[in-house]
Amino acid sequence: MYNGVTEFNKMKKFILLSILCIQVQVSYPQWIPVNNGMGNVSVEAMDFLGNNLFTATSTGIVYLSTNGGSNWLATSLNHTALSFTTTNGNKIFAGTSGSGVYSSTNNGSNWIQTALTNQAVWSMAAYGTNIFAGTNNFGVYLSTDNGFSWNQKGLNNRFVLSLATNGSYTFAGLYLYGIYSTTNNGANWVSISGNTTVWSLAVNGNNVYAGTRGDGMFATTNNGSNWSNVLSNVGSIFSLAVNGNNIFSGADSGVFVSSNNGGNWVQRNEGLPSGISINALIISDNYVYAGTWGRGVYKRFLNEFSAIHYISNEIPNQFSLSQNYPNPFNPVTNIKFSVPKSGLVKLTVYDAAGRETATLFNGRLSAGTYNYDFDASQLASGIYFYKLETNEFTQTKKMVLIK
């Protein structure tokens, strides 16, 4: 005889056992794609004006997002843009691949071609009412009247890939000819580096950063009198962004972040496709946005980069993984570890049954000692294990979460 109550109770037990057997993988912070309305395109440049984000793509379309990248709409510009800059007012400038510079005062609903009309403009920078445009083989142009007129300002026959300003200094990163600087708006330029290709430039206080083709990143604290290599063995660096002491570097191997003005670097590719190139980086409204080659735009909360901290200027002589503190904990604990040389590092959490519940970090670290602030608020009380893995070292320790 069919007993509905008995069968129902059996079903409840089966469902309960199934739930208990499911391996739960906690979702931890990572990059997320934000390409609705844009698709998986290649991004040439990004910038923001207020809360509005602009993206130049290899399809020849400039897109606008007014909601942090959740949706993108095509603007009216029908020329392939290569660079952006904004002024203190409500105007954004777009440097195009062969039609000079366009400007818009209504968030891209209308674009007006400026007096610079027939150049490929690969880089732009603004300082006060001065706007600099770096061209392909025709040097630098300057406008002192918000883009209404332009004058050629030196570096003739040079391909200007990047521009940045720092007070009275303007820096130009060139193809094959390194970095030049001027303190008189281009009346005179001085070579301040060796002959290399400089894809990107950024300024942070007294620090100037230069991302090169194949040689990593260099930095100066005295406007180019001396340079030091602060990030190497990462290939080319196409984009840079700064926020306080945090430096974000977009390379052909993903995103690298320094929290101490370039002293040490952490690779932060969680959520990004393997081997992706980062062509553009901007920081806006507590988010970091990454424009990629062939995969559109990704974004991530700015504060997510503060979980791992470089804590020592001394290079350790061996790998080590310390006991977490506090332990037991609820719900945050600190995990300290040391790596004596640069390389790939993975920090993972497992439950008592040996199932992976969280990957806290998986990327490249420079030599040093680090802290990771592990927030286990999404986990249940119990015994957990955390594991540090490199190509040469593996160690596991136990921790106890009590809620």
ROMISE-361698 format. One line per field, with one value per residue (C-alpha): z, y, x; residue number from 1; residue in three letters. Coordinates in nm, 3 decimals, decimal comma. Layout:
! ROMISE-361698
pz c(Z	...) $
py c(Y	...) $
px c(X	...) $
num c(NUM	...) $
residuo c(ala	...) $
***
This chain:
! ROMISE-361698
pz c(0,000	-0,087	0,228	0,132	0,472	0,470	0,117	0,203	0,506	0,293	0,041	0,314	0,441	0,089	0,028	0,363	0,297	-0,052	0,090	0,350	0,082	-0,144	-0,145	-0,076	-0,252	-0,092	-0,343	-0,259	-0,418	-0,779	-1,106	-1,273	-1,640	-1,708	-2,081	-2,119	-2,438	-2,540	-2,574	-2,565	-2,754	-2,727	-2,524	-2,645	-2,366	-2,070	-1,876	-1,655	-1,625	-1,297	-1,258	-1,633	-1,779	-2,137	-2,323	-2,664	-2,843	-3,142	-3,320	-3,366	-3,114	-2,799	-2,526	-2,224	-1,893	-1,635	-1,385	-1,312	-1,616	-1,561	-1,901	-2,194	-2,472	-2,796	-2,827	-3,156	-3,226	-3,548	-3,551	-3,376	-3,052	-2,906	-2,602	-2,366	-2,129	-1,933	-1,808	-1,481	-1,646	-1,814	-2,131	-2,242	-2,531	-2,751	-2,959	-3,274	-3,508	-3,793	-3,744	-3,463	-3,146	-3,078	-2,771	-2,604	-2,333	-2,313	-2,230	-2,589	-2,726	-2,960	-3,051	-3,216	-3,407	-3,271	-3,475	-3,456	-3,742	-3,927	-3,677	-3,507	-3,139	-2,923	-2,591	-2,411	-2,081	-1,927	-1,672	-1,592	-1,927	-2,105	-2,309	-2,459	-2,750	-2,844	-3,210	-3,439	-3,582	-3,542	-3,178	-2,924	-2,981	-2,715	-2,667	-2,409	-2,476	-2,391	-2,732	-2,962	-3,115	-3,122	-3,178	-3,249	-2,954	-3,043	-3,055	-3,431	-3,606	-3,279	-3,193	-2,855	-2,687	-2,341	-2,162	-1,798	-1,608	-1,266	-1,173	-1,418	-1,565	-1,863	-1,954	-2,293	-2,339	-2,691	-2,919	-2,914	-2,772	-2,402	-2,201	-2,262	-2,028	-2,056	-1,797	-2,042	-2,219	-2,495	-2,592	-2,501	-2,441	-2,258	-2,282	-1,930	-1,995	-2,220	-2,557	-2,486	-2,574	-2,304	-2,325	-2,011	-1,763	-1,425	-1,152	-0,778	-0,572	-0,633	-0,796	-1,172	-1,311	-1,662	-1,808	-2,089	-2,369	-2,238	-1,956	-1,686	-1,490	-1,388	-1,130	-1,041	-0,740	-0,888	-1,218	-1,416	-1,293	-1,171	-1,253	-1,084	-1,214	-0,966	-1,152	-1,381	-1,547	-1,627	-1,995	-2,127	-1,913	-2,116	-1,847	-1,502	-1,235	-0,892	-0,573	-0,263	-0,213	-0,433	-0,786	-1,037	-1,337	-1,643	-1,814	-2,086	-1,800	-1,601	-1,313	-1,061	-0,750	-0,511	-0,179	-0,104	-0,407	-0,613	-0,347	-0,376	-0,610	-0,595	-0,900	-0,866	-1,152	-0,958	-1,200	-1,509	-1,804	-1,816	-2,012	-2,064	-2,156	-1,970	-2,208	-1,979	-1,605	-1,427	-1,070	-1,018	-0,738	-0,524	-0,818	-1,033	-1,400	-1,636	-2,013	-2,174	-2,511	-2,661	-2,344	-2,278	-1,933	-1,587	-1,253	-0,886	-0,556	-0,467	-0,105	-0,213	-0,278	0,090	0,218	0,151	0,293	0,245	0,598	0,590	0,403	0,476	0,232	0,428	0,390	0,365	0,301	0,608	0,707	1,056	1,279	1,221	1,487	1,667	1,682	1,754	1,571	1,479	1,194	1,092	1,145	1,017	0,818	0,794	0,547	0,388	0,045	-0,014	-0,388	-0,649	-0,788	-0,801	-0,463	-0,374	-0,038	0,004	0,279	0,324	0,554	0,794	0,517	0,294	0,054	-0,079	0,050	-0,055	-0,265	-0,085	-0,323	-0,642	-0,825	-0,832	-0,530	-0,496	-0,217	0,130	0,428	0,393	0,601	0,471	0,654	0,617	0,668	0,732	0,787	0,507	0,671	0,947	1,280	1,273	1,202	0,885	0,728	0,533	0,285	0,130	-0,201	-0,427	-0,680	-0,402	-0,079	0,066	0,423	0,592	0,932	1,128	1,246	1,439	1,360	1,651	1,602) $
py c(0,000	0,346	0,545	0,913	1,022	0,758	0,846	1,215	1,157	0,950	1,230	1,484	1,268	1,229	1,604	1,675	1,424	1,567	1,917	1,796	1,624	1,928	2,081	2,450	2,671	3,014	3,297	3,543	3,883	3,882	4,071	4,054	4,129	4,434	4,424	4,444	4,641	4,633	4,266	4,110	4,380	4,508	4,826	5,099	5,356	5,444	5,761	5,907	6,244	6,268	5,932	5,870	5,614	5,627	5,336	5,347	5,012	4,858	4,837	5,216	5,277	5,490	5,358	5,537	5,391	5,595	5,309	5,184	4,960	4,763	4,887	5,051	5,267	5,368	5,741	5,930	5,939	5,745	5,761	5,508	5,666	5,584	5,814	6,033	6,320	6,545	6,903	7,058	7,148	6,917	6,845	6,518	6,495	6,191	6,144	5,945	5,720	5,972	6,253	6,443	6,538	6,552	6,697	6,654	6,856	6,638	6,294	6,187	6,272	6,507	6,526	6,826	6,802	7,047	7,239	6,942	6,747	6,519	6,336	5,997	6,095	5,810	5,993	6,293	6,475	6,788	7,034	7,332	7,481	7,317	7,006	6,796	6,555	6,300	6,199	5,933	6,073	6,440	6,492	6,683	6,939	7,184	7,372	7,650	7,745	7,425	7,267	7,550	7,592	7,378	7,439	7,184	7,176	6,977	6,613	6,627	6,291	6,111	5,867	5,978	5,680	5,829	6,164	6,276	6,604	6,677	7,043	7,238	6,914	6,734	6,388	6,219	5,845	5,765	5,467	5,352	5,684	5,660	5,957	6,329	6,609	6,980	7,254	7,524	7,365	7,210	7,500	7,272	6,897	6,704	6,331	6,183	5,807	5,546	5,447	5,218	5,212	5,365	5,257	5,425	5,703	5,794	6,049	6,004	6,295	6,315	5,972	5,926	5,575	5,451	5,126	4,995	4,741	4,421	4,575	4,621	4,944	5,217	5,492	5,824	6,051	6,345	6,406	6,177	6,254	5,893	5,588	5,250	4,930	4,861	4,583	4,336	3,998	4,079	4,170	4,492	4,737	4,907	5,100	5,255	5,396	5,544	5,578	5,701	5,476	5,208	5,166	4,950	4,816	4,664	4,420	4,157	3,908	4,075	4,323	4,390	4,604	4,778	4,924	5,099	5,320	5,044	4,890	4,550	4,400	4,147	3,992	4,022	3,829	3,655	3,621	3,734	3,495	3,338	3,532	3,840	4,177	4,489	4,785	5,044	5,102	5,367	5,418	5,570	5,571	5,306	5,069	4,973	4,918	4,715	4,741	4,422	4,292	4,099	4,056	4,399	4,558	4,405	4,581	4,520	4,702	4,913	4,796	4,432	4,495	4,569	4,208	4,121	4,347	4,362	4,410	4,387	4,555	4,260	3,971	3,645	3,365	3,088	3,012	3,011	2,994	3,120	3,014	3,236	3,494	3,503	3,134	3,039	3,337	3,496	3,582	3,750	3,617	3,710	3,472	3,563	3,406	3,473	3,406	3,453	3,517	3,627	3,362	3,211	3,172	3,009	3,042	2,812	2,715	2,363	2,224	1,931	1,684	1,818	2,002	2,338	2,615	2,928	3,039	3,348	3,427	3,274	3,481	3,622	3,785	3,955	3,845	3,953	3,889	3,928	3,934	3,817	3,927	3,625	3,701	3,373	3,527	3,306	2,984	2,775	2,712	2,430	2,321	2,446	2,416	2,679	2,584	2,782	2,647	2,754	2,566	2,486	2,487	2,355	2,384	2,343	2,463	2,423	2,698	2,700	2,921	2,970	3,172) $
px c(0,000	0,133	0,205	0,231	0,364	0,639	0,746	0,744	0,968	1,207	1,221	1,299	1,586	1,722	1,714	1,880	2,158	2,210	2,248	2,498	2,705	2,728	3,075	3,043	3,297	3,293	3,296	3,572	3,640	3,749	3,726	3,386	3,305	3,083	3,018	2,640	2,576	2,942	3,039	3,384	3,570	3,925	3,956	4,192	4,141	3,917	3,839	3,568	3,395	3,209	3,035	3,026	3,267	3,391	3,549	3,718	3,710	3,885	3,549	3,559	3,281	3,310	3,079	2,935	2,817	2,629	2,588	2,937	2,966	2,645	2,523	2,698	2,556	2,728	2,800	2,781	3,158	3,220	3,600	3,822	3,941	4,282	4,302	4,099	4,149	3,913	3,929	3,818	3,488	3,240	3,437	3,594	3,843	3,896	4,209	4,130	4,326	4,352	4,103	4,268	4,082	3,710	3,538	3,200	3,023	2,711	2,855	2,900	2,558	2,742	3,109	3,275	3,602	3,857	4,111	4,349	4,197	4,438	4,656	4,655	4,644	4,770	4,796	4,648	4,692	4,542	4,676	4,458	4,358	4,651	4,575	4,855	4,808	5,073	5,068	5,206	5,533	5,437	5,532	5,323	5,048	4,932	4,605	4,590	4,227	4,039	4,085	3,978	4,325	4,642	5,013	5,284	5,526	5,833	5,940	5,905	5,914	5,851	5,571	5,429	5,259	5,200	5,177	5,159	5,189	5,339	5,315	5,532	5,668	5,517	5,647	5,623	5,678	5,799	5,819	6,186	6,317	6,232	6,104	6,137	6,031	5,955	5,903	5,795	5,497	5,703	5,926	6,218	6,231	6,503	6,572	6,561	6,590	6,743	6,604	6,313	5,944	5,723	5,360	5,230	5,305	5,153	5,224	5,172	5,300	5,675	5,679	5,664	5,608	5,685	5,553	5,773	5,760	5,916	6,122	5,856	5,817	6,059	6,012	6,172	6,135	6,329	6,149	6,374	6,724	6,742	6,530	6,497	6,337	6,054	5,867	6,042	5,983	5,620	5,654	5,505	5,306	5,034	4,846	4,887	4,653	4,725	4,523	4,701	5,005	4,847	4,984	4,794	4,982	4,814	5,047	5,029	5,004	4,725	4,711	4,988	4,932	5,171	5,055	5,385	5,448	5,607	5,832	5,666	5,408	5,126	4,962	4,582	4,423	4,144	3,852	4,045	4,094	4,439	4,700	4,483	4,638	4,524	4,522	4,357	4,309	4,103	3,979	3,636	3,377	3,554	3,603	3,900	3,815	4,033	3,998	4,124	4,234	3,944	3,735	3,584	3,583	3,621	3,577	3,652	3,599	3,901	3,898	3,933	4,302	4,368	4,324	4,689	4,960	5,335	5,472	5,852	6,138	6,368	6,388	6,338	6,592	6,332	5,966	5,742	5,376	5,285	4,999	4,698	4,612	4,381	4,301	4,023	3,870	3,536	3,512	3,842	4,192	4,537	4,757	5,126	5,368	5,708	5,853	6,228	6,202	5,952	5,720	5,374	5,202	4,870	4,693	4,393	4,144	4,002	3,733	3,782	3,691	3,967	3,739	3,855	3,631	3,819	4,115	4,244	4,526	4,663	4,920	5,270	5,435	5,769	6,002	5,892	5,668	5,291	4,974	4,638	4,321	4,093	3,722	3,535	3,192	3,052	3,171	3,015	3,189	3,442	3,797	3,963	4,306	4,497	4,768	5,053	5,187	5,473	5,684	5,932	5,731	5,406	5,282	4,942	4,819	4,495	4,263	3,936	3,635	3,392	3,075) $
num c(1	2	3	4	5	6	7	8	9	10	11	12	13	14	15	16	17	18	19	20	21	22	23	24	25	26	27	28	29	30	31	32	33	34	35	36	37	38	39	40	41	42	43	44	45	46	47	48	49	50	51	52	53	54	55	56	57	58	59	60	61	62	63	64	65	66	67	68	69	70	71	72	73	74	75	76	77	78	79	80	81	82	83	84	85	86	87	88	89	90	91	92	93	94	95	96	97	98	99	100	101	102	103	104	105	106	107	108	109	110	111	112	113	114	115	116	117	118	119	120	121	122	123	124	125	126	127	128	129	130	131	132	133	134	135	136	137	138	139	140	141	142	143	144	145	146	147	148	149	150	151	152	153	154	155	156	157	158	159	160	161	162	163	164	165	166	167	168	169	170	171	172	173	174	175	176	177	178	179	180	181	182	183	184	185	186	187	188	189	190	191	192	193	194	195	196	197	198	199	200	201	202	203	204	205	206	207	208	209	210	211	212	213	214	215	216	217	218	219	220	221	222	223	224	225	226	227	228	229	230	231	232	233	234	235	236	237	238	239	240	241	242	243	244	245	246	247	248	249	250	251	252	253	254	255	256	257	258	259	260	261	262	263	264	265	266	267	268	269	270	271	272	273	274	275	276	277	278	279	280	281	282	283	284	285	286	287	288	289	290	291	292	293	294	295	296	297	298	299	300	301	302	303	304	305	306	307	308	309	310	311	312	313	314	315	316	317	318	319	320	321	322	323	324	325	326	327	328	329	330	331	332	333	334	335	336	337	338	339	340	341	342	343	344	345	346	347	348	349	350	351	352	353	354	355	356	357	358	359	360	361	362	363	364	365	366	367	368	369	370	371	372	373	374	375	376	377	378	379	380	381	382	383	384	385	386	387	388	389	390	391	392	393	394	395	396	397	398	399	400	401	402	403) $
residuo c(met	tyr	asn	gly	val	thr	glu	phe	asn	lys	met	lys	lys	phe	ile	leu	leu	ser	ile	leu	cys	ile	gln	val	gln	val	ser	tyr	pro	gln	trp	ile	pro	val	asn	asn	gly	met	gly	asn	val	ser	val	glu	ala	met	asp	phe	leu	gly	asn	asn	leu	phe	thr	ala	thr	ser	thr	gly	ile	val	tyr	leu	ser	thr	asn	gly	gly	ser	asn	trp	leu	ala	thr	ser	leu	asn	his	thr	ala	leu	ser	phe	thr	thr	thr	asn	gly	asn	lys	ile	phe	ala	gly	thr	ser	gly	ser	gly	val	tyr	ser	ser	thr	asn	asn	gly	ser	asn	trp	ile	gln	thr	ala	leu	thr	asn	gln	ala	val	trp	ser	met	ala	ala	tyr	gly	thr	asn	ile	phe	ala	gly	thr	asn	asn	phe	gly	val	tyr	leu	ser	thr	asp	asn	gly	phe	ser	trp	asn	gln	lys	gly	leu	asn	asn	arg	phe	val	leu	ser	leu	ala	thr	asn	gly	ser	tyr	thr	phe	ala	gly	leu	tyr	leu	tyr	gly	ile	tyr	ser	thr	thr	asn	asn	gly	ala	asn	trp	val	ser	ile	ser	gly	asn	thr	thr	val	trp	ser	leu	ala	val	asn	gly	asn	asn	val	tyr	ala	gly	thr	arg	gly	asp	gly	met	phe	ala	thr	thr	asn	asn	gly	ser	asn	trp	ser	asn	val	leu	ser	asn	val	gly	ser	ile	phe	ser	leu	ala	val	asn	gly	asn	asn	ile	phe	ser	gly	ala	asp	ser	gly	val	phe	val	ser	ser	asn	asn	gly	gly	asn	trp	val	gln	arg	asn	glu	gly	leu	pro	ser	gly	ile	ser	ile	asn	ala	leu	ile	ile	ser	asp	asn	tyr	val	tyr	ala	gly	thr	trp	gly	arg	gly	val	tyr	lys	arg	phe	leu	asn	glu	phe	ser	ala	ile	his	tyr	ile	ser	asn	glu	ile	pro	asn	gln	phe	ser	leu	ser	gln	asn	tyr	pro	asn	pro	phe	asn	pro	val	thr	asn	ile	lys	phe	ser	val	pro	lys	ser	gly	leu	val	lys	leu	thr	val	tyr	asp	ala	ala	gly	arg	glu	thr	ala	thr	leu	phe	asn	gly	arg	leu	ser	ala	gly	thr	tyr	asn	tyr	asp	phe	asp	ala	ser	gln	leu	ala	ser	gly	ile	tyr	phe	tyr	lys	leu	glu	thr	asn	glu	phe	thr	gln	thr	lys	lys	met	val	leu	ile	lys) $
***
